[in-house]
Amino acid sequence: MTTSPIAVAGLGVVRGRVTALDDVSFEVPAGQVIGLLGPSGCGKSTLMRSIVGVQKFTRGSVSVLGEPAGSASLRSRIGYVTQAPSVYEDLTVGENLRFFAAVLGVSAQRVEECVALVDLARQRTQLVGRLSGGQRSRVSLAVALLGDPTVLVLDEPTVGLDPVLRRELWATFHRLADAGATVLVSSHVMDEATRCDRLLVLRDGRLIVDQTPAALLESTGAHDVETAFLAVVEAAS
Amino acid sequence: MTTEISPRITLAVARRVLLQLRRDRRTLAMLLVLPCAIIALLRWMFSAQTGTGFQGLAPALLALIPFVVMFLVTSVTTLRERTSGTLERLLAMPLGKADFLFGYALAFGAVAAVQSALAVGVSIWWLGLDVSGPTWLLLVVAVLDAVLGTALGLLVSAFARTEFQAVQFMPALVIPQMLLCGLFIHRHRLPGFLHAISNCLPLSYAVDAMTAVSTRTNPRVGADLAVVAGFTVAALVLGALTLRRRTA
């Protein structure tokens, strides 16, 4: 067993006749923000689901914190935010968080901290269904933060957020990483890539880049990540 | 299947389901008022008739209504939970499948208890339903029927992708049981084959139990209730199998 927080080896996922992931291998160290990039439909969500342990896979292995992904003991140590905000629209922000806090067995104090972390203190008595899209995804993010997870898996958490809030969230991700957490964030917004310590780029289910943003720029000779990204994607196809 | 039950998590699920229901005032009002209104309508229908029409049908309806209502409410609510991603999120947390299922059964069982208490109360004290057996037993049967409806609703929600489909299961699963449960024709007067089928359907036993409680001073309903409870447990176990932590 490896000691990397996330270790993926030869992962393959075949869904019907479609190969969603093909021989994906990588390891990430603790305390980093890792960006998972790639065009939509490239397998980002499937990879994240495999790490969280809710995806059936055909080949390979995924270990998280030294245990096979999906192990019962991991459930309180992984925070997972799906693309669609998975919270109850007919409950208020506070009620949602208190419910998930009760499931996780964390304190009311922690609920307050998480509400503050995603900047929703003023909305806490509002029904989630009445919030804007960005606010809803923040509720979903707050739920993922409740258990103070060691590994945080976030599927496009910044979609639909304004630039100010997006910057604040990235700062939050880095604070969590500095505290020792491993944060895996998927995005299709390329300018967010520069905010990551490390980049994984998927294309048609294959991992085509595993580098730091600086190394990616250097190896492609591009001036910005978007151009570099297009260069590697074209080179891979 | 995770067999350990955490009371903390089960209660949290039940409380959350009740909280959602409380927010939905219209559904709550319908849950509580509709059964009483239907029984009252039945009484009114027979008001110009002599004979025991109301007396014969009301117990069966008291068994039927909580079953149908809870079946519908549960299948739609759990389907929503499956499609909104909250179920996947919960299953990625330290939540046992049994916590989830029993949380739902507890919440809807409580609603069913209130619903049935109102319907039974209205039937006895206002509409003059004659109950020979103990009134509390009538309530117990009604609550068990409701929990059976909840369990079946949880199960079928796994086979529906949309709320439209979930609602279609009502006529598919419930109406045949309604026809064969003894409401229209006594079960022993059904053609042999249909009688055999009605012997395999849980609602038949629920209605038998209700009828026994209302017509006999010392009703023996243990066997009937055991069958209803057995179906409930079977549906919950099958329902637990459909709650998959890992999906393709």
HADDOCK unambig.tbl for C-alpha pairs under 7 A between the chains (distance, minus, plus):
assign (segid A and resid 15 and name CA) (segid B and resid 248 and name CA) 6.69 0.50 0.50
assign (segid A and resid 53 and name CA) (segid B and resid 246 and name CA) 6.62 0.50 0.50
assign (segid A and resid 54 and name CA) (segid B and resid 245 and name CA) 5.43 0.50 0.50
assign (segid A and resid 54 and name CA) (segid B and resid 246 and name CA) 3.99 0.50 0.50
assign (segid A and resid 54 and name CA) (segid B and resid 247 and name CA) 6.06 0.50 0.50
assign (segid A and resid 55 and name CA) (segid B and resid 246 and name CA) 4.97 0.50 0.50
assign (segid A and resid 55 and name CA) (segid B and resid 247 and name CA) 5.26 0.50 0.50
assign (segid A and resid 55 and name CA) (segid B and resid 248 and name CA) 5.84 0.50 0.50
assign (segid A and resid 56 and name CA) (segid B and resid 246 and name CA) 5.54 0.50 0.50
assign (segid A and resid 56 and name CA) (segid B and resid 247 and name CA) 5.55 0.50 0.50
assign (segid A and resid 56 and name CA) (segid B and resid 248 and name CA) 5.08 0.50 0.50
assign (segid A and resid 75 and name CA) (segid B and resid 92 and name CA) 5.67 0.50 0.50
assign (segid A and resid 75 and name CA) (segid B and resid 93 and name CA) 4.73 0.50 0.50
assign (segid A and resid 75 and name CA) (segid B and resid 94 and name CA) 5.31 0.50 0.50
assign (segid A and resid 76 and name CA) (segid B and resid 93 and name CA) 5.88 0.50 0.50
assign (segid A and resid 76 and name CA) (segid B and resid 94 and name CA) 5.95 0.50 0.50
assign (segid A and resid 86 and name CA) (segid B and resid 84 and name CA) 5.89 0.50 0.50
assign (segid A and resid 86 and name CA) (segid B and resid 85 and name CA) 4.92 0.50 0.50
assign (segid A and resid 86 and name CA) (segid B and resid 86 and name CA) 4.73 0.50 0.50
assign (segid A and resid 86 and name CA) (segid B and resid 89 and name CA) 6.91 0.50 0.50
assign (segid A and resid 87 and name CA) (segid B and resid 86 and name CA) 5.90 0.50 0.50
assign (segid A and resid 90 and name CA) (segid B and resid 20 and name CA) 6.11 0.50 0.50
assign (segid A and resid 90 and name CA) (segid B and resid 23 and name CA) 6.96 0.50 0.50
assign (segid A and resid 91 and name CA) (segid B and resid 20 and name CA) 6.31 0.50 0.50
assign (segid A and resid 99 and name CA) (segid B and resid 12 and name CA) 6.26 0.50 0.50
assign (segid A and resid 99 and name CA) (segid B and resid 16 and name CA) 6.56 0.50 0.50
assign (segid A and resid 102 and name CA) (segid B and resid 9 and name CA) 6.52 0.50 0.50
assign (segid A and resid 102 and name CA) (segid B and resid 12 and name CA) 6.13 0.50 0.50
assign (segid A and resid 103 and name CA) (segid B and resid 9 and name CA) 5.07 0.50 0.50
assign (segid A and resid 103 and name CA) (segid B and resid 12 and name CA) 6.72 0.50 0.50
assign (segid A and resid 103 and name CA) (segid B and resid 95 and name CA) 6.63 0.50 0.50
assign (segid A and resid 104 and name CA) (segid B and resid 93 and name CA) 6.95 0.50 0.50
assign (segid A and resid 104 and name CA) (segid B and resid 94 and name CA) 6.49 0.50 0.50
